[in-house]
């Protein structure tokens, strides 16, 4: 397992959990990065490009939810990719409803930065997206 890649992604999630949006973007985003969402949340774009796009994506959570947190369940190294299984938690600022949902994120890493991230709604899709099998 590439410990550097694991630590990179872990540090990004830790920064998110502190509400440190700049820290997330600085830790993870390559200048040419893109993040493809799983398309599950209203108001979320399908694709975010570049560090500023990634900042918009991360900021969405803190603008929409109180106590936004990401619980990391597993990180699986796949060479230049890493599969992260996470549960997102928050309380809707408008509704006050506690929500949580699990996503499987495949992160592609080059030269110590994320060049591509993609969220999936199932483990099987994510494993296929990362070129892995069960």
OpenMM code with the backbone's topology and positions (N, CA, C; nanometers):
from openmm import Vec3, app, unit

residues = "UNK UNK UNK UNK UNK UNK UNK UNK UNK UNK UNK UNK UNK UNK UNK UNK UNK UNK UNK UNK UNK UNK UNK UNK UNK UNK UNK UNK UNK UNK UNK UNK UNK UNK UNK UNK UNK UNK UNK UNK UNK UNK UNK UNK UNK UNK UNK UNK UNK UNK UNK UNK UNK UNK UNK UNK UNK UNK UNK UNK UNK UNK UNK UNK UNK UNK UNK UNK UNK UNK UNK UNK UNK UNK UNK UNK UNK UNK UNK UNK UNK UNK UNK UNK UNK UNK UNK UNK UNK UNK UNK UNK UNK UNK UNK UNK UNK UNK UNK UNK UNK UNK UNK UNK UNK UNK UNK UNK UNK UNK UNK UNK UNK UNK UNK UNK UNK UNK UNK UNK UNK UNK UNK UNK UNK UNK UNK UNK UNK UNK UNK UNK UNK UNK".split()
positions = [
    Vec3(0.0849, -0.1187, 0.0000),
    Vec3(0.0000, 0.0000, 0.0000),
    Vec3(0.0886, 0.1239, 0.0000),
    Vec3(0.0579, 0.2200, -0.0845),
    Vec3(0.1311, 0.3451, -0.0875),
    Vec3(0.0897, 0.4296, 0.0330),
    Vec3(0.1744, 0.4291, 0.1339),
    Vec3(0.1425, 0.5022, 0.2560),
    Vec3(0.1265, 0.6518, 0.2281),
    Vec3(0.2032, 0.7038, 0.1323),
    Vec3(0.1920, 0.8464, 0.0994),
    Vec3(0.0526, 0.8796, 0.0464),
    Vec3(0.0000, 0.7948, -0.0420),
    Vec3(-0.1339, 0.8191, -0.0961),
    Vec3(-0.2402, 0.8077, 0.0123),
    Vec3(-0.2259, 0.7071, 0.0981),
    Vec3(-0.3205, 0.6902, 0.2085),
    Vec3(-0.3182, 0.8132, 0.2989),
    Vec3(-0.2004, 0.8588, 0.3342),
    Vec3(-0.1894, 0.9750, 0.4223),
    Vec3(-0.2413, 1.1018, 0.3550),
    Vec3(-0.2189, 1.1151, 0.2252),
    Vec3(-0.2707, 1.2303, 0.1512),
    Vec3(-0.4224, 1.2372, 0.1628),
    Vec3(-0.4892, 1.1273, 0.1315),
    Vec3(-0.6354, 1.1259, 0.1350),
    Vec3(-0.6859, 1.1401, 0.2779),
    Vec3(-0.6217, 1.0720, 0.3708),
    Vec3(-0.6618, 1.0842, 0.5113),
    Vec3(-0.6498, 1.2293, 0.5588),
    Vec3(-0.5418, 1.2969, 0.5209),
    Vec3(-0.5241, 1.4364, 0.5636),
    Vec3(-0.6317, 1.5267, 0.5037),
    Vec3(-0.6752, 1.4956, 0.3811),
    Vec3(-0.7838, 1.5732, 0.3198),
    Vec3(-0.9141, 1.5565, 0.3962),
    Vec3(-0.9476, 1.4323, 0.4333),
    Vec3(-1.0693, 1.4085, 0.5111),
    Vec3(-1.0597, 1.4721, 0.6500),
    Vec3(-0.9419, 1.4677, 0.7111),
    Vec3(-0.9243, 1.5303, 0.8431),
    Vec3(-0.9431, 1.6814, 0.8340),
    Vec3(-0.8894, 1.7428, 0.7304),
    Vec3(-0.9083, 1.8871, 0.7116),
    Vec3(-1.0560, 1.9191, 0.6921),
    Vec3(-1.1258, 1.8364, 0.6136),
    Vec3(-1.2693, 1.8561, 0.5946),
    Vec3(-1.3418, 1.8526, 0.7288),
    Vec3(-1.3101, 1.7544, 0.8113),
    Vec3(-1.3788, 1.7393, 0.9392),
    Vec3(-1.3514, 1.8552, 1.0350),
    Vec3(-1.2417, 1.9258, 1.0144),
    Vec3(-1.2125, 2.0466, 1.0943),
    Vec3(-1.2811, 2.1701, 1.0357),
    Vec3(-1.3422, 2.1551, 0.9180),
    Vec3(-1.4019, 2.2700, 0.8505),
    Vec3(-1.2983, 2.3544, 0.7787),
    Vec3(-1.1810, 2.2987, 0.7544),
    Vec3(-1.0690, 2.3687, 0.6910),
    Vec3(-1.0748, 2.3463, 0.5397),
    Vec3(-1.1587, 2.4232, 0.4742),
    Vec3(-1.1783, 2.4071, 0.3302),
    Vec3(-1.0495, 2.4343, 0.2540),
    Vec3(-0.9774, 2.5395, 0.2913),
    Vec3(-0.8503, 2.5684, 0.2250),
    Vec3(-0.7529, 2.4528, 0.2436),
    Vec3(-0.7536, 2.3910, 0.3626),
    Vec3(-0.6666, 2.2777, 0.3886),
    Vec3(-0.6991, 2.1583, 0.3012),
    Vec3(-0.8278, 2.1338, 0.2779),
    Vec3(-0.8687, 2.0244, 0.1899),
    Vec3(-0.8161, 2.0494, 0.0491),
    Vec3(-0.8404, 2.1681, -0.0017),
    Vec3(-0.8019, 2.2012, -0.1391),
    Vec3(-0.6501, 2.1988, -0.1531),
    Vec3(-0.5795, 2.2588, -0.0566),
    Vec3(-0.4339, 2.2626, -0.0619),
    Vec3(-0.3747, 2.1229, -0.0529),
    Vec3(-0.4293, 2.0391, 0.0345),
    Vec3(-0.3765, 1.9037, 0.0524),
    Vec3(-0.3988, 1.8172, -0.0702),
    Vec3(-0.5138, 1.8307, -0.1347),
    Vec3(-0.5524, 1.7342, -0.2366),
    Vec3(-0.5410, 1.7808, -0.3811),
    Vec3(-0.5851, 1.9000, -0.4118),
    Vec3(-0.6156, 1.9373, -0.5505),
    Vec3(-0.4938, 1.9745, -0.6346),
    Vec3(-0.4722, 1.8960, -0.7412),
    Vec3(-0.3757, 1.9332, -0.8445),
    Vec3(-0.4378, 2.0440, -0.9293),
    Vec3(-0.3568, 2.1248, -0.9975),
    Vec3(-0.4127, 2.2329, -1.0790),
    Vec3(-0.5135, 2.1855, -1.1841),
    Vec3(-0.4963, 2.0632, -1.2342),
    Vec3(-0.5853, 2.0118, -1.3383),
    Vec3(-0.6833, 1.9072, -1.2854),
    Vec3(-0.7114, 1.9118, -1.1560),
    Vec3(-0.7981, 1.8089, -1.0961),
    Vec3(-0.9433, 1.8229, -1.1413),
    Vec3(-1.0131, 1.7113, -1.1290),
    Vec3(-1.1577, 1.7130, -1.1499),
    Vec3(-1.2193, 1.6163, -1.0504),
    Vec3(-1.3411, 1.6500, -1.0077),
    Vec3(-1.4155, 1.5622, -0.9186),
    Vec3(-1.5525, 1.5389, -0.9799),
    Vec3(-1.5878, 1.4113, -0.9944),
    Vec3(-1.7157, 1.3719, -1.0534),
    Vec3(-1.8032, 1.3195, -0.9408),
    Vec3(-1.9175, 1.3818, -0.9231),
    Vec3(-2.0055, 1.3446, -0.8126),
    Vec3(-2.0909, 1.2238, -0.8486),
    Vec3(-2.1543, 1.1684, -0.7468),
    Vec3(-2.2453, 1.0556, -0.7687),
    Vec3(-2.3839, 1.1040, -0.8067),
    Vec3(-2.4036, 1.2370, -0.8127),
    Vec3(-2.5304, 1.2932, -0.8577),
    Vec3(-2.6477, 1.2690, -0.7641),
    Vec3(-2.6218, 1.2633, -0.6337),
    Vec3(-2.7274, 1.2288, -0.5394),
    Vec3(-2.7861, 1.3483, -0.4649),
    Vec3(-2.7206, 1.4632, -0.4689),
    Vec3(-2.7677, 1.5758, -0.3896),
    Vec3(-2.8171, 1.6890, -0.4780),
    Vec3(-2.9344, 1.7434, -0.4454),
    Vec3(-2.9837, 1.8586, -0.5218),
    Vec3(-2.8863, 1.9763, -0.5066),
    Vec3(-2.8659, 2.0464, -0.6134),
    Vec3(-2.7785, 2.1638, -0.6089),
    Vec3(-2.6311, 2.1322, -0.6294),
    Vec3(-2.5987, 2.0050, -0.6482),
    Vec3(-2.4598, 1.9658, -0.6699),
    Vec3(-2.4380, 1.9440, -0.8191),
    Vec3(-2.3316, 2.0036, -0.8702),
    Vec3(-2.2966, 1.9857, -1.0107),
    Vec3(-2.2481, 1.8427, -1.0332),
    Vec3(-2.2454, 1.7993, -1.1577),
    Vec3(-2.1962, 1.6651, -1.1900),
    Vec3(-2.0441, 1.6575, -1.1851),
    Vec3(-1.9771, 1.7643, -1.2310),
    Vec3(-1.8312, 1.7655, -1.2378),
    Vec3(-1.7800, 1.9000, -1.1876),
    Vec3(-1.6752, 1.8948, -1.1066),
    Vec3(-1.6062, 2.0143, -1.0582),
    Vec3(-1.4631, 2.0071, -1.1078),
    Vec3(-1.4131, 2.1165, -1.1683),
    Vec3(-1.2789, 2.1157, -1.2260),
    Vec3(-1.1897, 2.2207, -1.1604),
    Vec3(-1.0634, 2.1826, -1.1443),
    Vec3(-0.9628, 2.2712, -1.0877),
    Vec3(-0.9813, 2.2910, -0.9384),
    Vec3(-0.8817, 2.3513, -0.8744),
    Vec3(-0.8902, 2.3756, -0.7303),
    Vec3(-1.0114, 2.4590, -0.6899),
    Vec3(-1.0489, 2.5577, -0.7708),
    Vec3(-1.1653, 2.6403, -0.7353),
    Vec3(-1.2956, 2.5613, -0.7470),
    Vec3(-1.3036, 2.4749, -0.8451),
    Vec3(-1.4205, 2.3883, -0.8555),
    Vec3(-1.4291, 2.2938, -0.7376),
    Vec3(-1.3154, 2.2356, -0.7010),
    Vec3(-1.3123, 2.1457, -0.5862),
    Vec3(-1.3503, 2.2205, -0.4581),
    Vec3(-1.3053, 2.3452, -0.4463),
    Vec3(-1.3411, 2.4291, -0.3306),
    Vec3(-1.4930, 2.4504, -0.3260),
    Vec3(-1.5567, 2.4739, -0.4408),
    Vec3(-1.7027, 2.4895, -0.4441),
    Vec3(-1.7737, 2.3641, -0.3960),
    Vec3(-1.7214, 2.2479, -0.4394),
    Vec3(-1.7817, 2.1210, -0.3989),
    Vec3(-1.7711, 2.1023, -0.2472),
    Vec3(-1.6533, 2.1206, -0.1924),
    Vec3(-1.6329, 2.1025, -0.0483),
    Vec3(-1.7134, 2.2067, 0.0296),
    Vec3(-1.7153, 2.3297, -0.0173),
    Vec3(-1.7892, 2.4370, 0.0508),
    Vec3(-1.9381, 2.4083, 0.0567),
    Vec3(-1.9915, 2.3415, -0.0456),
    Vec3(-2.1337, 2.3082, -0.0491),
    Vec3(-2.1762, 2.2387, 0.0801),
    Vec3(-2.0962, 2.1446, 0.1271),
    Vec3(-2.1321, 2.0695, 0.2472),
    Vec3(-2.1398, 2.1591, 0.3699),
    Vec3(-2.0439, 2.2484, 0.3837),
    Vec3(-2.0431, 2.3362, 0.5010),
    Vec3(-2.1499, 2.4450, 0.4903),
    Vec3(-2.1915, 2.4791, 0.3699),
    Vec3(-2.3002, 2.5759, 0.3522),
    Vec3(-2.4370, 2.5125, 0.3740),
    Vec3(-2.4487, 2.3818, 0.3507),
    Vec3(-2.5763, 2.3118, 0.3553),
    Vec3(-2.6014, 2.2411, 0.4879),
    Vec3(-2.4937, 2.1940, 0.5514),
    Vec3(-2.5082, 2.1132, 0.6725),
    Vec3(-2.4322, 2.1733, 0.7900),
    Vec3(-2.4932, 2.1648, 0.9086),
    Vec3(-2.4206, 2.1899, 1.0328),
    Vec3(-2.3497, 2.0609, 1.0689),
    Vec3(-2.2384, 2.0732, 1.1344),
    Vec3(-2.1651, 1.9558, 1.1822),
    Vec3(-2.1323, 1.8577, 1.0704),
    Vec3(-2.0963, 1.9075, 0.9533),
    Vec3(-2.0595, 1.8194, 0.8420),
    Vec3(-1.9346, 1.7399, 0.8804),
    Vec3(-1.9416, 1.6096, 0.8632),
    Vec3(-1.8303, 1.5206, 0.8953),
    Vec3(-1.8256, 1.4068, 0.7949),
    Vec3(-1.7062, 1.3539, 0.7752),
    Vec3(-1.6864, 1.2362, 0.6917),
    Vec3(-1.6201, 1.1298, 0.7790),
    Vec3(-1.6863, 1.0164, 0.7897),
    Vec3(-1.6320, 0.9033, 0.8649),
    Vec3(-1.5677, 0.8072, 0.7649),
    Vec3(-1.4378, 0.7867, 0.7782),
    Vec3(-1.3647, 0.7001, 0.6863),
    Vec3(-1.3694, 0.5568, 0.7396),
    Vec3(-1.4193, 0.4659, 0.6559),
    Vec3(-1.4278, 0.3253, 0.6944),
    Vec3(-1.3091, 0.2449, 0.6437),
    Vec3(-1.2682, 0.2707, 0.5195),
    Vec3(-1.1542, 0.1975, 0.4649),
    Vec3(-1.0885, 0.2775, 0.3535),
    Vec3(-0.9588, 0.2538, 0.3385),
    Vec3(-0.8810, 0.3105, 0.2300),
    Vec3(-0.8070, 0.1946, 0.1648),
    Vec3(-0.8338, 0.1714, 0.0355),
    Vec3(-0.7730, 0.0598, -0.0364),
    Vec3(-0.6830, 0.1159, -0.1453),
    Vec3(-0.5551, 0.0840, -0.1368),
    Vec3(-0.4577, 0.1297, -0.2344),
    Vec3(-0.4690, 0.0470, -0.3617),
    Vec3(-0.4663, 0.1139, -0.4756),
    Vec3(-0.4698, 0.0463, -0.6059),
    Vec3(-0.3707, 0.1139, -0.6993),
    Vec3(-0.2464, 0.1219, -0.6564),
    Vec3(-0.1434, 0.1864, -0.7381),
    Vec3(-0.1576, 0.3368, -0.7334),
    Vec3(-0.1869, 0.3976, -0.8484),
    Vec3(-0.2043, 0.5428, -0.8496),
    Vec3(-0.3465, 0.5834, -0.8126),
    Vec3(-0.4283, 0.4861, -0.7746),
    Vec3(-0.5648, 0.5137, -0.7292),
    Vec3(-0.5835, 0.4638, -0.5874),
    Vec3(-0.6800, 0.5238, -0.5214),
    Vec3(-0.7135, 0.4841, -0.3862),
    Vec3(-0.8648, 0.4842, -0.3733),
    Vec3(-0.9196, 0.3769, -0.3188),
    Vec3(-1.0636, 0.3667, -0.2954),
    Vec3(-1.0900, 0.3987, -0.1493),
    Vec3(-1.1770, 0.4944, -0.1256),
    Vec3(-1.2161, 0.5322, 0.0105),
    Vec3(-1.3642, 0.5047, 0.0285),
    Vec3(-1.3958, 0.4279, 0.1314),
    Vec3(-1.5356, 0.4076, 0.1694),
    Vec3(-1.5628, 0.5003, 0.2858),
    Vec3(-1.6597, 0.5918, 0.2683),
    Vec3(-1.6869, 0.6931, 0.3706),
    Vec3(-1.8369, 0.7088, 0.3923),
    Vec3(-1.8710, 0.7505, 0.5122),
    Vec3(-2.0080, 0.7908, 0.5406),
    Vec3(-2.0064, 0.9392, 0.5709),
    Vec3(-2.0889, 1.0132, 0.4985),
    Vec3(-2.1035, 1.1572, 0.5169),
    Vec3(-2.2147, 1.1810, 0.6184),
    Vec3(-2.1892, 1.2707, 0.7124),
    Vec3(-2.2866, 1.3028, 0.8168),
    Vec3(-2.3096, 1.4531, 0.8193),
    Vec3(-2.4294, 1.4936, 0.8557),
    Vec3(-2.4579, 1.6349, 0.8746),
    Vec3(-2.6001, 1.6553, 0.9227),
    Vec3(-2.6271, 1.7776, 0.9628),
    Vec3(-2.7628, 1.8168, 1.0025),
    Vec3(-2.8006, 1.9337, 0.9125),
    Vec3(-2.9099, 1.9168, 0.8392),
    Vec3(-2.9531, 2.0188, 0.7446),
    Vec3(-2.9731, 2.1534, 0.8120),
    Vec3(-2.9130, 2.2570, 0.7580),
    Vec3(-2.9260, 2.3906, 0.8169),
    Vec3(-3.0694, 2.4399, 0.8103),
    Vec3(-3.1419, 2.4077, 0.7040),
    Vec3(-3.2797, 2.4530, 0.6917),
    Vec3(-3.3772, 2.3596, 0.7613),
    Vec3(-3.3577, 2.2298, 0.7463),
    Vec3(-3.4549, 2.1335, 0.7995),
    Vec3(-3.4237, 2.0885, 0.9413),
    Vec3(-3.2967, 2.0940, 0.9798),
    Vec3(-3.2565, 2.0413, 1.1090),
    Vec3(-3.2491, 1.8895, 1.1121),
    Vec3(-3.2745, 1.8240, 0.9991),
    Vec3(-3.2734, 1.6778, 0.9931),
    Vec3(-3.1302, 1.6253, 0.9911),
    Vec3(-3.1070, 1.5226, 1.0720),
    Vec3(-2.9791, 1.4534, 1.0682),
    Vec3(-2.9796, 1.3605, 0.9476),
    Vec3(-2.8735, 1.3666, 0.8687),
    Vec3(-2.8639, 1.2827, 0.7500),
    Vec3(-2.7274, 1.2149, 0.7462),
    Vec3(-2.7244, 1.1023, 0.6803),
    Vec3(-2.5982, 1.0345, 0.6528),
    Vec3(-2.6162, 0.9468, 0.5294),
    Vec3(-2.5092, 0.9329, 0.4547),
    Vec3(-2.5098, 0.8481, 0.3363),
    Vec3(-2.3663, 0.8037, 0.3098),
    Vec3(-2.3559, 0.6846, 0.2565),
    Vec3(-2.2245, 0.6268, 0.2279),
    Vec3(-2.1927, 0.6433, 0.0803),
    Vec3(-2.0675, 0.6791, 0.0538),
    Vec3(-2.0179, 0.6846, -0.0837),
    Vec3(-1.8851, 0.6106, -0.0902),
    Vec3(-1.8531, 0.5691, -0.2102),
    Vec3(-1.7257, 0.5054, -0.2389),
    Vec3(-1.6551, 0.5979, -0.3359),
    Vec3(-1.5432, 0.6546, -0.2917),
    Vec3(-1.4711, 0.7531, -0.3713),
    Vec3(-1.3421, 0.6923, -0.4245),
    Vec3(-1.3208, 0.7060, -0.5549),
    Vec3(-1.1959, 0.6628, -0.6163),
    Vec3(-1.1148, 0.7878, -0.6454),
    Vec3(-0.9960, 0.7942, -0.5856),
    Vec3(-0.9058, 0.9080, -0.6006),
    Vec3(-0.7872, 0.8650, -0.6868),
    Vec3(-0.7589, 0.9391, -0.7927),
    Vec3(-0.6418, 0.9146, -0.8769),
    Vec3(-0.5371, 1.0180, -0.8391),
    Vec3(-0.4185, 0.9693, -0.8070),
    Vec3(-0.3136, 1.0554, -0.7509),
    Vec3(-0.1920, 1.0542, -0.8430),
    Vec3(-0.1412, 1.1749, -0.8696),
    Vec3(-0.0198, 1.1909, -0.9499),
    Vec3(0.0674, 1.2965, -0.8843),
    Vec3(0.1923, 1.2621, -0.8632),
    Vec3(0.2889, 1.3553, -0.8032),
    Vec3(0.2395, 1.4130, -0.6706),
    Vec3(0.1757, 1.3283, -0.5908),
    Vec3(0.1347, 1.3701, -0.4567),
    Vec3(0.0101, 1.4566, -0.4501),
    Vec3(-0.0650, 1.4654, -0.5583),
    Vec3(-0.1892, 1.5434, -0.5602),
    Vec3(-0.2977, 1.4652, -0.6327),
    Vec3(-0.4218, 1.4954, -0.6004),
    Vec3(-0.5352, 1.4318, -0.6672),
    Vec3(-0.5578, 1.4987, -0.8025),
    Vec3(-0.5596, 1.4168, -0.9071),
    Vec3(-0.5913, 1.4678, -1.0405),
    Vec3(-0.7348, 1.4337, -1.0790),
    Vec3(-0.7911, 1.3330, -1.0094),
    Vec3(-0.9294, 1.2955, -1.0385),
    Vec3(-0.9888, 1.2273, -0.9165),
    Vec3(-1.1096, 1.2643, -0.8863),
    Vec3(-1.1880, 1.1960, -0.7849),
    Vec3(-1.3236, 1.1641, -0.8436),
    Vec3(-1.3769, 1.0491, -0.8061),
    Vec3(-1.5109, 1.0143, -0.8528),
    Vec3(-1.5846, 0.9439, -0.7410),
    Vec3(-1.7068, 0.9886, -0.7160),
    Vec3(-1.7920, 0.9273, -0.6144),
    Vec3(-1.8845, 0.8269, -0.6802),
    Vec3(-1.9060, 0.7167, -0.6115),
    Vec3(-1.9951, 0.6110, -0.6593),
    Vec3(-2.0967, 0.5791, -0.5506),
    Vec3(-2.2109, 0.5270, -0.5931),
    Vec3(-2.3169, 0.4935, -0.4978),
    Vec3(-2.3127, 0.3483, -0.4532),
    Vec3(-2.2192, 0.2699, -0.5083),
    Vec3(-2.2055, 0.1311, -0.4630),
    Vec3(-2.0579, 0.0918, -0.4664),
    Vec3(-2.0249, -0.0015, -0.3823),
    Vec3(-1.8890, -0.0539, -0.3763),
    Vec3(-1.8514, -0.1200, -0.5090),
    Vec3(-1.9446, -0.1944, -0.5670),
    Vec3(-1.9172, -0.2640, -0.6920),
    Vec3(-1.8804, -0.1660, -0.8036),
    Vec3(-1.9568, -0.0571, -0.8161),
    Vec3(-1.9258, 0.0451, -0.9170),
    Vec3(-1.7883, 0.1060, -0.8931),
    Vec3(-1.7571, 0.1332, -0.7676),
    Vec3(-1.6284, 0.1942, -0.7347),
    Vec3(-1.5128, 0.1002, -0.7651),
    Vec3(-1.5277, -0.0265, -0.7296),
    Vec3(-1.4219, -0.1231, -0.7596),
    Vec3(-1.4004, -0.1340, -0.9102),
    Vec3(-1.5088, -0.1364, -0.9860),
    Vec3(-1.4981, -0.1399, -1.1313),
    Vec3(-1.4308, -0.0129, -1.1820),
    Vec3(-1.4708, 0.1028, -1.1253),
    Vec3(-1.4116, 0.2303, -1.1642),
    Vec3(-1.2622, 0.2386, -1.1368),
    Vec3(-1.2185, 0.1664, -1.0334),
    Vec3(-1.0755, 0.1653, -0.9973),
    Vec3(-1.0015, 0.0515, -1.0654),
    Vec3(-1.0744, -0.0304, -1.1441),
    Vec3(-1.0118, -0.1434, -1.2104),
    Vec3(-0.9791, -0.2578, -1.1169),
    Vec3(-1.0539, -0.2685, -1.0086),
    Vec3(-1.0333, -0.3755, -0.9095),
    Vec3(-1.1502, -0.4720, -0.9133),
    Vec3(-1.1302, -0.5868, -0.8551),
    Vec3(-1.2417, -0.6807, -0.8390),
    Vec3(-1.2456, -0.7243, -0.6938),
    Vec3(-1.3583, -0.7777, -0.6519),
    Vec3(-1.3746, -0.8244, -0.5141),
    Vec3(-1.2774, -0.9346, -0.4834),
] * unit.nanometer
topology = app.Topology()
chain = topology.addChain("A")
for resn in residues:
    res = topology.addResidue(resn, chain)
    for name in ("N", "CA", "C"):
        topology.addAtom(name, app.Element.getBySymbol(name[0]), res)
